[in-house]
Amino acid sequence: MKLAAVELILGLSGIAAAAGDAARALRLAAAGAMHLSLLAPDGAEYVEYQDVIERVKARCDAETWEQASVEGGAMTLDEVADYALSSA
């Protein structure tokens, strides 16, 4: 169940990036990456989500990604889901 939620969060990150909402895409991708690393440490079967993460990372500099990683990584899965579904 948790892994499915992470998959959806990463999918929403891709949608946010496509819609031009870089800040939301970054935070969702960073949070998704952190939770994916906890739930599927080898990540081999989730290559498509690594592609989403890499595409979002490529749109910013290292410092911006690091900040998003700190913010997104501090969120629980429930907080990330609430954020992903919010209009903020």
Backbone as CSV, one residue per row, in Angstrom:
resi,resn,N_x,N_y,N_z,CA_x,CA_y,CA_z,C_x,C_y,C_z
1,MET,0.819,-1.196,0.000,0.000,0.000,0.000,0.860,1.256,0.000
2,LYS,1.886,1.283,0.853,2.739,2.463,0.923,3.507,2.666,-0.379
3,LEU,3.956,1.575,-0.972,4.697,1.688,-2.220,3.803,2.242,-3.324
4,ALA,2.549,1.839,-3.336,1.606,2.380,-4.323,1.420,3.877,-4.128
5,ALA,1.395,4.323,-2.883,1.264,5.758,-2.601,2.480,6.515,-3.117
6,VAL,3.659,5.945,-2.929,4.882,6.592,-3.424,4.854,6.666,-4.947
7,GLU,4.399,5.608,-5.598,4.286,5.616,-7.060,3.364,6.740,-7.523
8,LEU,2.248,6.915,-6.842,1.315,7.985,-7.201,1.936,9.361,-6.956
9,ILE,2.647,9.511,-5.872,3.303,10.788,-5.566,4.320,11.134,-6.646
10,LEU,5.098,10.153,-7.074,6.070,10.408,-8.132,5.379,10.723,-9.452
11,GLY,4.262,10.066,-9.703,3.484,10.391,-10.901,2.961,11.820,-10.853
12,LEU,2.497,12.240,-9.678,2.016,13.615,-9.519,3.163,14.617,-9.637
13,SER,4.347,14.208,-9.262,5.506,15.062,-9.452,5.744,15.313,-10.939
14,GLY,5.636,14.269,-11.717,5.795,14.409,-13.169,4.734,15.308,-13.764
15,ILE,3.521,15.195,-13.280,2.426,16.050,-13.762,2.690,17.498,-13.384
16,ALA,3.132,17.728,-12.145,3.443,19.094,-11.712,4.551,19.686,-12.572
17,ALA,5.558,18.892,-12.895,6.648,19.374,-13.744,6.126,19.732,-15.130
18,ALA,5.288,18.872,-15.689,4.731,19.130,-17.023,3.848,20.373,-17.025
19,ALA,3.213,20.651,-15.892,2.331,21.812,-15.786,3.101,23.091,-15.457
20,GLY,4.416,22.966,-15.250,5.230,24.140,-14.973,5.324,24.532,-13.516
21,ASP,4.843,23.691,-12.625,4.918,23.980,-11.187,6.173,23.324,-10.621
22,ALA,7.314,23.980,-10.859,8.608,23.405,-10.505,8.748,23.161,-9.009
23,ALA,8.296,24.088,-8.185,8.447,23.942,-6.728,7.709,22.700,-6.234
24,ARG,6.475,22.505,-6.692,5.693,21.331,-6.279,6.347,20.060,-6.824
25,ALA,6.762,20.092,-8.069,7.395,18.925,-8.673,8.645,18.525,-7.905
26,LEU,9.453,19.513,-7.543,10.683,19.234,-6.792,10.397,18.619,-5.431
27,ARG,9.496,19.221,-4.703,9.200,18.709,-3.357,8.611,17.300,-3.432
28,LEU,7.689,17.077,-4.363,7.092,15.747,-4.501,8.129,14.719,-4.941
29,ALA,8.981,15.090,-5.900,10.013,14.159,-6.370,10.993,13.831,-5.252
30,ALA,11.391,14.838,-4.497,12.331,14.610,-3.395,11.712,13.720,-2.324
31,ALA,10.479,14.005,-1.958,9.803,13.178,-0.953,9.591,11.767,-1.485
32,GLY,9.167,11.667,-2.724,8.972,10.348,-3.324,10.263,9.555,-3.387
33,ALA,11.363,10.219,-3.754,12.661,9.545,-3.828,13.075,9.015,-2.459
34,MET,12.878,9.832,-1.435,13.254,9.408,-0.091,12.426,8.198,0.350
35,HIS,11.111,8.273,0.158,10.255,7.161,0.587,10.479,5.927,-0.276
36,LEU,10.750,6.118,-1.571,11.048,4.977,-2.439,12.325,4.276,-1.970
37,SER,13.317,5.053,-1.560,14.572,4.451,-1.095,14.361,3.638,0.177
38,LEU,13.383,4.025,0.981,13.090,3.274,2.206,12.285,2.008,1.919
39,LEU,11.368,2.091,0.973,10.461,0.975,0.705,11.014,-0.013,-0.319
40,ALA,11.842,0.446,-1.217,12.418,-0.406,-2.252,13.888,-0.036,-2.414
41,PRO,14.723,-0.435,-1.443,16.111,0.020,-1.430,16.901,-0.274,-2.703
42,ASP,16.633,-1.398,-3.368,17.395,-1.682,-4.584,16.865,-0.872,-5.769
43,GLY,15.584,-0.527,-5.753,14.991,0.350,-6.756,15.009,-0.176,-8.179
44,ALA,15.531,-1.372,-8.400,15.693,-1.888,-9.760,14.380,-1.957,-10.529
45,GLU,13.305,-2.310,-9.861,12.033,-2.450,-10.559,11.288,-1.128,-10.702
46,TYR,11.867,-0.057,-10.215,11.203,1.246,-10.274,12.000,2.252,-11.094
47,VAL,12.630,1.750,-12.145,13.468,2.588,-13.003,12.678,3.740,-13.595
48,GLU,11.421,3.503,-13.968,10.622,4.583,-14.566,10.430,5.745,-13.597
49,TYR,10.369,5.467,-12.319,10.228,6.541,-11.343,11.545,7.262,-11.126
50,GLN,12.645,6.535,-11.256,13.947,7.194,-11.191,14.070,8.183,-12.357
51,ASP,13.496,7.834,-13.495,13.499,8.752,-14.647,12.749,10.038,-14.321
52,VAL,11.598,9.924,-13.656,10.827,11.107,-13.255,11.669,11.969,-12.321
53,ILE,12.281,11.332,-11.347,13.106,12.057,-10.377,14.254,12.777,-11.097
54,GLU,14.912,12.085,-12.001,16.042,12.685,-12.716,15.600,13.840,-13.615
55,ARG,14.441,13.704,-14.260,13.936,14.804,-15.099,13.632,16.037,-14.264
56,VAL,13.047,15.838,-13.093,12.742,16.974,-12.211,14.038,17.589,-11.697
57,LYS,14.980,16.753,-11.289,16.266,17.260,-10.794,16.992,18.070,-11.864
58,ALA,16.871,17.654,-13.107,17.577,18.333,-14.199,17.068,19.755,-14.429
59,ARG,15.899,20.069,-13.919,15.315,21.397,-14.111,15.770,22.418,-13.075
60,CYS,16.635,22.001,-12.169,17.074,22.932,-11.123,18.552,22.748,-10.846
61,ASP,19.097,23.649,-10.064,20.498,23.513,-9.673,20.597,22.602,-8.449
62,ALA,21.810,22.223,-8.115,22.042,21.279,-7.018,21.551,21.817,-5.684
63,GLU,21.722,23.109,-5.452,21.298,23.704,-4.184,19.777,23.657,-4.026
64,THR,19.065,23.941,-5.102,17.597,23.902,-5.056,17.117,22.478,-4.805
65,TRP,17.740,21.494,-5.474,17.373,20.092,-5.252,17.660,19.692,-3.814
66,GLU,18.789,20.118,-3.294,19.147,19.774,-1.916,18.106,20.331,-0.935
67,GLN,17.688,21.572,-1.136,16.667,22.179,-0.273,15.352,21.410,-0.375
68,ALA,14.954,21.066,-1.598,13.727,20.291,-1.789,13.847,18.922,-1.131
69,SER,15.036,18.339,-1.185,15.256,17.035,-0.555,15.098,17.116,0.949
70,VAL,15.610,18.187,1.531,15.472,18.374,2.980,14.001,18.539,3.341
71,GLU,13.306,19.408,2.612,11.888,19.666,2.895,11.040,18.431,2.628
72,GLY,11.210,17.836,1.459,10.417,16.657,1.111,10.752,15.454,1.959
73,GLY,12.043,15.297,2.268,12.476,14.160,3.076,11.998,14.222,4.507
74,ALA,11.677,15.402,4.978,11.191,15.559,6.351,9.704,15.236,6.473
75,MET,9.036,15.087,5.347,7.589,14.844,5.368,7.292,13.351,5.532
76,THR,6.303,13.058,6.349,5.821,11.680,6.427,5.069,11.371,5.133
77,LEU,4.810,10.121,4.905,4.074,9.730,3.704,2.685,10.367,3.695
78,ASP,2.044,10.443,4.856,0.728,11.088,4.950,0.817,12.576,4.620
79,GLU,1.864,13.236,5.116,2.033,14.663,4.825,2.289,14.897,3.333
80,VAL,3.070,14.015,2.735,3.337,14.147,1.301,2.050,13.956,0.512
81,ALA,1.255,12.962,0.891,-0.011,12.727,0.200,-0.936,13.930,0.339
82,ASP,-1.031,14.493,1.537,-1.856,15.698,1.739,-1.367,16.838,0.874
83,TYR,-0.049,17.051,0.833,0.537,18.105,0.016,0.248,17.870,-1.469
84,ALA,0.413,16.627,-1.897,0.193,16.290,-3.306,-1.241,16.564,-3.735
85,LEU,-2.169,16.376,-2.829,-3.590,16.552,-3.153,-4.101,17.947,-2.855
86,SER,-3.271,18.779,-2.236,-3.706,20.129,-1.894,-3.579,21.054,-3.108
87,SER,-4.183,22.208,-3.005,-4.065,23.180,-4.087,-2.966,24.206,-3.793
88,ALA,-2.262,24.014,-2.671,-1.184,24.958,-2.287,0.040,24.774,-3.143
